[in-house]
Amino acid sequence: MEVYRLSREQFARQLSGKGAALRGARWNSAGVEVIYVATNRSLAMAEVAVHLSLATLPNDYRMVTLMIPDEVRIKKLSAADLPNNWNQFPHPQSTQQIGDRFVADNKYAILRVPSAVTKGDYNLLINPAHPDFKKIKIKGVEKFPFDRRIFQ
């Protein structure tokens, strides 16, 4: 399966959860390493765009395409599996606990979660500590200029 990650150029060829672990995010607490990816390019863009404005728009984004082999097991969660406030902003601590438990249990390399930004789409959390992580490869990295109309 191909999945996508929009990343700044300096981090585009690295796969680690260190960036997410610095501050934590919706699905992980600070100190817990996960890699966030999207199931399609437009979702990868939307997940980044909600944090930017035209004034803060960098010009060095890259679309990273990853290949996850079919044999890598994925745990799937739907909105029905989550607390009622899972998609609120700011994110609740309960969603961080779900991601933290996923990493700590280390039973799956991938956790599929619904997108809080785009209803009906899914993000994947990759656990870099799982043994199957080494099977996940970067397939391509390409320049990704944002269309400035998104921010107007």
C-alpha positions in Angstrom: 0.0 0.0 0.0 1.2 3.5 -0.8 0.9 6.1 1.8 1.9 9.8 1.9 3.7 12.2 4.2 4.2 15.9 3.6 7.5 17.0 5.1 9.9 19.8 5.1 12.9 19.1 2.8 15.4 18.5 5.6 13.3 15.7 7.1 11.9 14.2 3.9 14.3 11.3 3.6 14.2 10.3 7.2 11.7 8.0 8.8 11.7 8.5 12.6 9.1 9.5 15.1 11.4 12.0 16.7 9.6 15.0 15.4 6.2 13.9 16.7 7.8 13.0 20.0 9.1 16.5 20.6 5.8 18.0 21.5 3.2 15.3 21.0 0.2 15.6 18.8 -3.3 14.2 18.5 -2.3 10.6 18.7 0.9 10.6 20.8 2.2 12.3 23.9 5.5 14.1 24.1 8.3 11.5 24.2 6.4 8.9 22.3 7.7 8.3 18.8 5.2 7.7 15.9 5.3 8.7 12.2 2.1 10.2 10.9 1.1 9.4 7.3 -2.0 9.8 5.2 -3.8 7.4 2.9 -3.9 9.9 0.1 -1.9 13.0 -1.0 -4.7 15.5 -0.5 -5.2 14.4 3.1 -1.4 14.7 3.7 -1.7 18.3 2.5 -4.8 19.1 4.5 -3.3 17.7 7.7 -0.3 20.2 7.3 -2.3 23.1 5.9 -4.5 23.4 9.0 -1.4 24.4 10.9 -0.2 27.1 8.4 -1.1 30.5 7.1 0.0 32.3 4.0 2.5 34.3 6.1 4.1 31.1 7.5 4.0 29.1 4.3 7.4 27.6 3.7 8.5 26.7 0.1 10.5 23.6 0.9 7.7 21.0 1.4 8.2 17.5 -0.1 5.6 14.8 -0.7 7.0 11.6 0.5 5.6 8.4 -0.8 6.0 5.3 1.4 5.4 1.7 0.5 3.9 -0.5 3.2 4.0 -4.2 2.3 0.8 -6.1 2.4 2.1 -8.5 5.1 2.5 -5.6 7.6 -0.4 -5.9 10.1 -2.6 -2.8 10.6 -4.9 -2.2 13.6 -8.0 -0.3 12.4 -10.0 2.1 14.5 -13.2 3.8 13.4 -14.8 6.9 14.9 -17.2 4.5 16.8 -14.1 3.1 18.6 -13.1 6.5 19.9 -14.2 8.9 22.6 -16.9 11.3 21.5 -14.5 14.3 21.5 -11.7 12.6 19.6 -11.8 15.1 16.7 -12.0 18.3 18.7 -9.3 21.0 18.7 -7.3 21.2 20.7 -7.1 17.4 20.8 -8.1 15.6 24.0 -5.6 13.7 26.1 -7.6 10.5 25.5 -6.5 10.3 21.9 -2.9 10.6 22.9 -3.4 7.7 25.4 -4.8 5.6 22.5 -1.7 6.2 20.4 0.7 5.8 23.4 -0.9 2.4 24.2 -0.6 1.4 20.5 3.2 2.1 20.7 3.6 0.5 24.1 1.7 -2.7 23.2 3.9 -3.1 20.1 1.5 -5.7 18.6 1.0 -3.8 15.3 3.4 -1.7 13.2 0.5 0.5 11.9 -2.6 2.0 13.6 -5.3 3.4 11.2 -7.3 6.3 12.7 -9.9 8.5 11.2 -8.8 12.0 10.1 -10.0 14.9 12.3 -9.5 17.2 9.4 -11.2 15.4 6.5 -14.2 13.2 7.4 -14.1 9.9 5.7 -10.3 9.8 5.3 -7.8 8.0 7.4 -4.3 8.6 8.8 -1.9 5.9 9.7 0.4 6.0 12.7 3.6 4.0 12.1 5.4 2.6 15.2 9.1 2.8 14.4 9.9 0.5 17.4 7.9 -2.4 15.8 10.0 -5.2 14.1 8.0 -4.7 10.8 9.0 -1.0 10.6 12.2 -2.0 8.7 9.9 -3.3 5.9 8.4 0.1 5.2 10.4 2.0 2.6 10.5 5.5 1.1 9.4 5.0 -2.6 9.8 8.6 -3.7 10.3 12.3 -2.6 9.0 15.1 -4.8 8.7 18.9 -4.5 5.3 19.9 -3.3 4.4 23.6 -3.7 1.2 24.6 -2.0 -1.4 26.3 -4.1 -1.5 29.7 -2.4 -5.3 30.0 -3.0 -5.8 27.5 -0.2 -4.7 30.2 2.3 -6.8 33.1 0.9 
